[in-house]
Amino acid sequence: MSAYDLISLAGGFKNDALTDSVEVVSGINKKNKILTTSWYSSYELDNVMLEPNDIVFVRRIRDYAKVNYVKIIGEIQFPGMYALRENEELADLLLRCGGFTKNAQIKSTQIFRDEIKKKQSSKIKELRDELNNKLQVQMILSGDKDLAGALNIAKFDSIEASGRVILDIDDKGNHEEFFFQDKDSIYVPPVSRTILVMGEVYQQTAITYNSKHTKVEYYLNKVGGITSAADEDNIYVIKSNGELVKEKGWFDDIMSHDLEPGDMVYVPYNYDRIDFLQLTKDVTTILYQLSLSAATVYQLSK
């Protein structure tokens, strides 16, 4: 086998490989033989025949500048993969991809990052394990083997991290300072004309947005109101940009919060209704929130 064959079996040279100075070390594990080191350029490797225990070293080019990429899809003039420039922001990237289309809901632009997804995945696993452990303890203490079924634990097993980064963007595309990283993904959704109502309501559905009726209470009434199992004190809104809005006090009633197209109203289950579920309340609430944010990832996988 030649040195070239060996490198080919290993997948070939990477872009940052120093191909004009490949090192071949011979004489390893042979008695009374001194190691020999030879250097070759890539076009010579086909004629370099290897012996057992030889080693081929391909070094990396020092200060090699790796090309990073971002993906942008949705309501963009020229969607696709773009090479990332140093310290590039969304406004810079938009100039290169032709800007938004007329049908873009700019405020709802969604950004996803691999680094964040990995951290979220780790947290979801930690929370899922914590929930399972608590359920095991509760089942032993209560003697009830059906607690996991009461919580519909299978829902939590299907939750995946989204990796979404919340960025406050106005209707003109202006935003706070934010620099892209390699493999970031951007999705610009089309204009939404609905409000999504989910959770402990009588009919989970999307309702056409009415500019004359912007309050949360109006849209909850449209689906028949909340069920008897709802946690009325912890209803929250997930804005179209991913921001979460909750009631903060007496003078900040969530029912009077003004909704915008693309927002979601979520009514959580009231775990305090059942004593043995109190321990799981925080865990399950976080998992539900993560599952809701992860739904937007579907668009990026298409």
VENURQUI-V635965 format. One line per field, one symbol per residue. ss: DSSP state (A for helix, B for strand, O for the rest). burial: # if it has 16 or more other ideal C-beta (glycine too) atoms within 10 Angstrom, else .. A space follows every 10 residues. Layout:
ss->???
burial->???
This chain:
ss->OBAAAAAAAO OOOOOOBOOO OBBBBBOOOO OOOOOBBBBB OAAAAAAOBO OOOOBBBOOB OOOOOOOBBB BBBBOBOOOB BBBBOOOOOA AAAAAAOOOB OOOBOAAAOB BBOAAAAAAA AAAAAAAAAA AAAAAAAAAA AAOOOOAAAA OOOAAAAOOO OOOBBOOOBO OOOOBOOOOO OOOOBBBBOB OOOBBBBBBO BOOOBBBBOB OOBOBAAAAA AAOOOBOOOB OAAAOBBBOO OOOBBBOOBO OBOAAAOBOO OOOBBBBOBO AAAOAAAAAA AAAAAAAAAA AAAAAAAAAA AO
burial->..##.##... ......###. .#.#.#.... .........# .#..#..#.# ...#.#.#.. .......#.# .#####..#. .#.#...#.# ..##..#..# ...####### ###..##..# #..#..##.. #..##..#.. ......##.. #.#..#..#. #####.#.#. ..#.#....# ..#######. .#..###### #.....#.#. ...#.##.## .##..#...# #..####### ##..#.#... ...#..#.## ########## #....##..# #.###.#### ####.##..# ..
